[in-house]
Amino acid sequence: MTKAEKIVNKMYQNDAFSQWLGIKIISVEGTKVVLQMEVRKEMTNGFEVTHGGITYSLADSALAFSSNGHGRMCVSIETSISHTKAVRAGDTLVAVSEEVSLTNKIGVYHIKVTNQNNQTVALFKGMVFRKEDEWEV
């Protein structure tokens, strides 16, 4: 198991919210992380559309797992999301992270969220602050 996989697994074990969402870790390859989750009825709003916070939370978890994969603890300092297609109960979402920029203090990541038909449902951008603290795994 790689260091990044160990870090992501350790983070996930302590992440009650990602577990409640039903997020599954599909793969961890360095800082590229692929997550999947099924949208449940209780995640929808009055329009029977998935609450935007659900898609955001999936992408935010991908940001957290991805950015910490280098071994230094990271915390988000700025995030944004564009919802491009409605998500409904029963949909299967996949979030794929991509590291765009990395310096000693700042990391920038793009996360694309697609549905079971490989249609893009959200585009997320996250910036993290890289702390001096290292993960012990």
C-alpha positions as a printed NumPy array, in Angstrom:
array([[  0.   ,   0.   ,   0.   ],
       [  1.383,   3.428,  -0.951],
       [  1.824,   6.272,   1.517],
       [ -1.014,   8.208,  -0.183],
       [ -3.343,   5.193,   0.163],
       [ -2.452,   4.855,   3.843],
       [ -3.142,   8.56 ,   4.438],
       [ -6.49 ,   8.463,   2.626],
       [ -7.548,   5.326,   4.51 ],
       [ -6.571,   6.902,   7.84 ],
       [ -8.466,  10.096,   6.996],
       [-11.529,   8.132,   5.887],
       [-11.602,   6.057,   9.082],
       [-11.993,   9.298,  11.068],
       [-14.378,  10.977,   8.603],
       [-17.875,  10.266,   9.895],
       [-19.475,  12.623,   7.359],
       [-17.932,  10.976,   4.284],
       [-18.969,   7.622,   5.729],
       [-22.533,   8.893,   6.293],
       [-22.645,  10.081,   2.684],
       [-21.765,   6.538,   1.635],
       [-18.582,   7.569,  -0.149],
       [-16.454,   4.711,  -1.447],
       [-12.793,   5.123,  -2.288],
       [-12.364,   3.681,  -5.786],
       [ -8.68 ,   4.479,  -6.289],
       [ -5.777,   6.487,  -4.959],
       [ -2.862,   7.055,  -7.325],
       [ -0.588,   9.633,  -5.742],
       [ -2.748,  12.723,  -5.468],
       [ -5.323,  11.504,  -8.001],
       [ -8.277,  10.212,  -6.021],
       [-11.484,   8.684,  -7.383],
       [-14.531,   8.55 ,  -5.098],
       [-18.041,   7.193,  -5.712],
       [-21.372,   7.506,  -3.93 ],
       [-25.05 ,   6.703,  -4.426],
       [-27.519,   9.55 ,  -3.993],
       [-30.281,   8.7  ,  -1.5  ],
       [-33.807,  10.148,  -1.254],
       [-32.994,  12.009,   1.984],
       [-30.327,  13.941,   0.041],
       [-32.915,  15.663,  -2.17 ],
       [-34.622,  19.023,  -1.731],
       [-38.231,  20.16 ,  -2.293],
       [-37.76 ,  19.954,  -6.062],
       [-36.719,  16.287,  -5.754],
       [-33.265,  17.337,  -6.952],
       [-30.192,  16.471,  -4.946],
       [-29.216,  19.29 ,  -2.604],
       [-26.165,  21.098,  -3.983],
       [-24.388,  20.559,  -0.686],
       [-24.29 ,  16.816,  -1.34 ],
       [-22.373,  17.146,  -4.61 ],
       [-20.211,  19.811,  -2.98 ],
       [-19.437,  17.502,  -0.051],
       [-18.387,  14.658,  -2.337],
       [-16.03 ,  16.982,  -4.213],
       [-14.751,  18.482,  -0.961],
       [-13.89 ,  15.012,   0.335],
       [-12.005,  14.336,  -2.913],
       [-10.099,  17.601,  -2.365],
       [ -9.18 ,  16.628,   1.182],
       [ -8.022,  13.127,   0.285],
       [ -6.179,  14.272,  -2.823],
       [ -4.327,  17.222,  -1.312],
       [ -3.105,  15.276,   1.71 ],
       [ -1.644,  12.515,  -0.465],
       [  1.806,  14.106,  -0.561],
       [  2.151,  13.459,   3.155],
       [  1.755,  16.985,   4.507],
       [ -1.453,  17.924,   6.284],
       [ -3.572,  20.292,   4.205],
       [ -6.684,  22.346,   4.951],
       [ -8.959,  24.045,   2.425],
       [ -8.812,  27.825,   2.243],
       [-10.988,  28.488,  -0.803],
       [-13.463,  26.391,  -2.753],
       [-16.079,  26.905,  -5.44 ],
       [-18.45 ,  24.704,  -7.411],
       [-20.471,  24.961, -10.607],
       [-23.487,  22.647, -10.83 ],
       [-23.899,  21.771, -14.508],
       [-26.646,  19.12 , -14.466],
       [-29.376,  18.125, -12.024],
       [-28.691,  15.117,  -9.819],
       [-31.511,  12.888,  -8.569],
       [-31.992,  10.146,  -5.997],
       [-30.615,   6.885,  -7.364],
       [-27.824,   8.538,  -9.334],
       [-24.292,   7.249,  -8.86 ],
       [-21.743,  10.042,  -8.646],
       [-18.021,   9.774,  -9.276],
       [-15.561,  12.503,  -8.26 ],
       [-12.099,  12.581,  -9.835],
       [ -9.467,  14.951,  -8.493],
       [ -6.617,  16.533, -10.429],
       [ -3.727,  18.473,  -8.942],
       [ -3.312,  21.663, -10.962],
       [ -0.631,  23.535,  -9.008],
       [  1.56 ,  22.796,  -5.995],
       [  3.939,  25.047,  -4.088],
       [  5.459,  24.786,  -0.642],
       [  2.389,  26.446,   0.948],
       [ -0.505,  26.233,  -1.556],
       [ -2.097,  23.483,  -3.635],
       [ -4.824,  23.935,  -6.258],
       [ -7.083,  21.076,  -7.326],
       [ -9.883,  20.56 ,  -9.83 ],
       [-12.518,  17.932,  -9.141],
       [-14.925,  16.762, -11.842],
       [-18.116,  15.051, -10.7  ],
       [-19.963,  12.833, -13.172],
       [-23.059,  10.645, -12.992],
       [-23.567,   7.008, -13.997],
       [-23.93 ,   8.108, -17.644],
       [-20.519,   9.856, -17.519],
       [-22.265,  13.233, -17.763],
       [-20.574,  16.081, -15.91 ],
       [-22.823,  17.244, -13.072],
       [-20.393,  19.544, -11.241],
       [-16.999,  21.2  , -11.54 ],
       [-15.22 ,  22.043,  -8.295],
       [-12.068,  24.046,  -7.636],
       [-10.283,  23.902,  -4.326],
       [ -7.265,  25.642,  -2.868],
       [ -5.506,  24.251,   0.202],
       [ -2.939,  25.506,   2.65 ],
       [ -0.118,  23.006,   3.179],
       [  0.798,  22.865,   6.854],
       [  4.259,  21.888,   8.087],
       [  2.804,  18.859,   9.914],
       [  3.374,  15.469,   8.3  ],
       [  0.984,  12.509,   8.357],
       [  2.124,   9.581,  10.456],
       [  1.11 ,   6.358,   8.766]])
